[in-house]
Amino acid sequence: MKLLLNLVRKDFKRNRVITTALAVFLILSAIFMAGGLRVTGIMLSSLNGLNKMAVPPEYVQMHKGDYDEQAFADFVAQQDYLEDALVVRMLDVNNAQIICNGESLEKCLMDNGFGGTQMQMERECGNILDICLFLLPDSASHEYEQHH
């Protein structure tokens, strides 16, 4: 250890400017790394909190066309591993018809759908898409995966 300290002292006496600059950069990099870790920790914590508040569904199924609402309600009632289920009606819009900042979203791989009331969607005369959202309790997620 004494040998290492002697080397640092001798190097500092010979090249004060370079050694000081290196020390400053090392200290700055440590500060930036600590700040980045703090921001990452806060972001992860806030995302976990958002997931707890938003209660995102475990399973989403998109269906286009007619379906039997009673059969869906019966299915949900028969499955004891489902905590809740919801059908959301959405207006399916072709990406080529959406223009953002003067450019079409035709090359975008993500489908775009817009939610609203039934009357709004019937006025728009677009393709109506039904999205089924299923919420599984934590204990049932593992049971569901084993059965399917």
C-alpha positions as CSV (number, residue, x, y, z in Angstrom):
1,M,0.0,0.0,0.0
2,K,2.9,2.4,0.8
3,L,4.4,1.7,-2.6
4,L,1.2,2.6,-4.3
5,L,0.9,5.9,-2.3
6,N,4.5,6.7,-3.1
7,L,3.8,6.2,-6.9
8,V,0.8,8.5,-6.7
9,R,2.8,11.2,-4.9
10,K,5.7,11.0,-7.3
11,D,3.3,11.1,-10.3
12,F,1.5,14.1,-8.8
13,K,4.8,16.0,-8.3
14,R,5.9,15.3,-11.9
15,N,2.5,16.0,-13.7
16,R,0.3,18.1,-11.5
17,V,-2.0,19.3,-14.2
18,I,-2.6,15.9,-15.8
19,T,-3.1,14.2,-12.4
20,T,-5.5,16.9,-11.3
21,A,-7.5,16.7,-14.5
22,L,-7.7,12.9,-14.2
23,A,-8.9,13.2,-10.6
24,V,-11.5,15.7,-11.6
25,F,-12.8,13.5,-14.4
26,L,-12.9,10.5,-12.2
27,I,-14.9,12.4,-9.5
28,L,-17.3,13.8,-12.2
29,S,-17.8,10.3,-13.7
30,A,-18.6,8.9,-10.2
31,I,-21.1,11.7,-9.6
32,F,-22.8,11.2,-13.0
33,M,-22.9,7.4,-12.4
34,A,-24.6,7.9,-9.0
35,G,-27.1,10.3,-10.5
36,G,-27.9,7.9,-13.3
37,L,-28.4,5.1,-10.9
38,R,-30.7,7.3,-8.8
39,V,-32.8,8.3,-11.8
40,T,-33.0,4.6,-12.9
41,G,-34.2,3.6,-9.4
42,I,-36.8,6.4,-9.3
43,M,-38.1,5.4,-12.8
44,L,-38.4,1.8,-11.9
45,S,-40.2,2.6,-8.6
46,S,-42.6,4.9,-10.4
47,L,-43.4,2.3,-13.1
48,N,-44.1,-0.2,-10.4
49,G,-46.5,2.2,-8.7
50,L,-48.2,3.0,-12.0
51,N,-48.7,-0.7,-12.7
52,K,-50.3,-1.1,-9.2
53,M,-52.6,1.9,-9.8
54,A,-53.5,1.1,-13.4
55,V,-54.0,-2.6,-12.9
56,P,-53.1,-3.6,-16.5
57,P,-54.7,-6.8,-17.9
58,E,-52.8,-10.0,-18.0
59,Y,-54.4,-11.1,-21.3
60,V,-55.7,-9.0,-24.2
61,Q,-57.6,-10.5,-27.2
62,M,-58.6,-8.4,-30.2
63,H,-61.6,-9.5,-32.2
64,K,-63.1,-8.0,-35.3
65,G,-66.7,-8.7,-36.1
66,D,-69.8,-9.9,-34.2
67,Y,-69.6,-12.0,-31.1
68,D,-72.1,-13.5,-28.6
69,E,-72.1,-11.3,-25.6
70,Q,-73.9,-13.9,-23.5
71,A,-71.4,-16.6,-24.4
72,F,-68.6,-14.2,-23.3
73,A,-70.3,-13.5,-20.0
74,D,-70.8,-17.2,-19.4
75,F,-67.2,-18.0,-20.2
76,V,-66.0,-15.4,-17.7
77,A,-68.4,-16.7,-15.0
78,Q,-67.2,-20.3,-15.5
79,Q,-63.5,-19.5,-15.2
80,D,-62.6,-19.3,-11.5
81,Y,-59.1,-18.0,-12.2
82,L,-60.4,-14.7,-13.8
83,E,-60.7,-11.9,-11.4
84,D,-62.4,-9.5,-13.9
85,A,-63.1,-9.1,-17.6
86,L,-64.0,-6.2,-19.8
87,V,-65.0,-5.7,-23.4
88,V,-63.9,-2.3,-24.9
89,R,-65.3,-1.3,-28.3
90,M,-62.7,0.6,-30.4
91,L,-62.7,2.2,-33.8
92,D,-60.0,0.6,-36.0
93,V,-58.3,3.1,-38.2
94,N,-56.0,2.3,-41.1
95,N,-52.5,3.7,-40.5
96,A,-52.4,5.2,-44.0
97,Q,-55.3,7.5,-43.0
98,I,-53.5,9.0,-40.0
99,I,-51.2,11.9,-40.8
100,C,-48.8,13.2,-38.1
101,N,-46.5,16.2,-38.8
102,G,-47.3,15.9,-42.5
103,E,-46.3,12.2,-42.8
104,S,-48.6,9.2,-43.0
105,L,-48.3,6.4,-40.4
106,E,-48.5,3.8,-43.1
107,K,-45.1,2.3,-42.3
108,C,-45.9,2.0,-38.6
109,L,-46.3,-1.6,-37.5
110,M,-48.6,-0.8,-34.5
111,D,-52.3,-0.9,-35.1
112,N,-54.2,2.3,-34.1
113,G,-57.6,2.1,-32.5
114,F,-59.6,4.8,-30.8
115,G,-62.0,4.3,-28.0
116,G,-65.3,6.2,-27.4
117,T,-69.0,5.7,-26.8
118,Q,-71.0,3.4,-29.0
119,M,-72.9,6.3,-30.6
120,Q,-69.6,8.1,-31.5
121,M,-68.3,4.9,-33.2
122,E,-71.5,4.3,-35.1
123,R,-71.3,7.9,-36.5
124,E,-67.7,7.4,-37.6
125,C,-68.7,4.4,-39.8
126,G,-65.3,2.8,-39.4
127,N,-64.3,-0.8,-38.5
128,I,-65.3,-1.6,-35.0
129,L,-62.9,-3.7,-33.1
130,D,-63.7,-5.5,-29.8
131,I,-60.9,-5.8,-27.3
132,C,-61.4,-8.3,-24.4
133,L,-59.3,-7.6,-21.3
134,F,-58.8,-10.3,-18.7
135,L,-57.4,-9.6,-15.2
136,L,-55.9,-12.6,-13.4
137,P,-55.1,-12.4,-9.7
138,D,-51.5,-13.1,-8.9
139,S,-52.1,-16.5,-7.5
140,A,-54.1,-17.6,-10.6
141,S,-51.5,-16.5,-13.2
142,H,-49.4,-19.5,-12.5
143,E,-52.5,-21.8,-12.5
144,Y,-53.7,-20.4,-15.8
145,E,-50.3,-21.0,-17.4
146,Q,-50.3,-24.6,-16.3
147,H,-53.7,-25.3,-17.9
148,H,-53.0,-23.5,-21.2
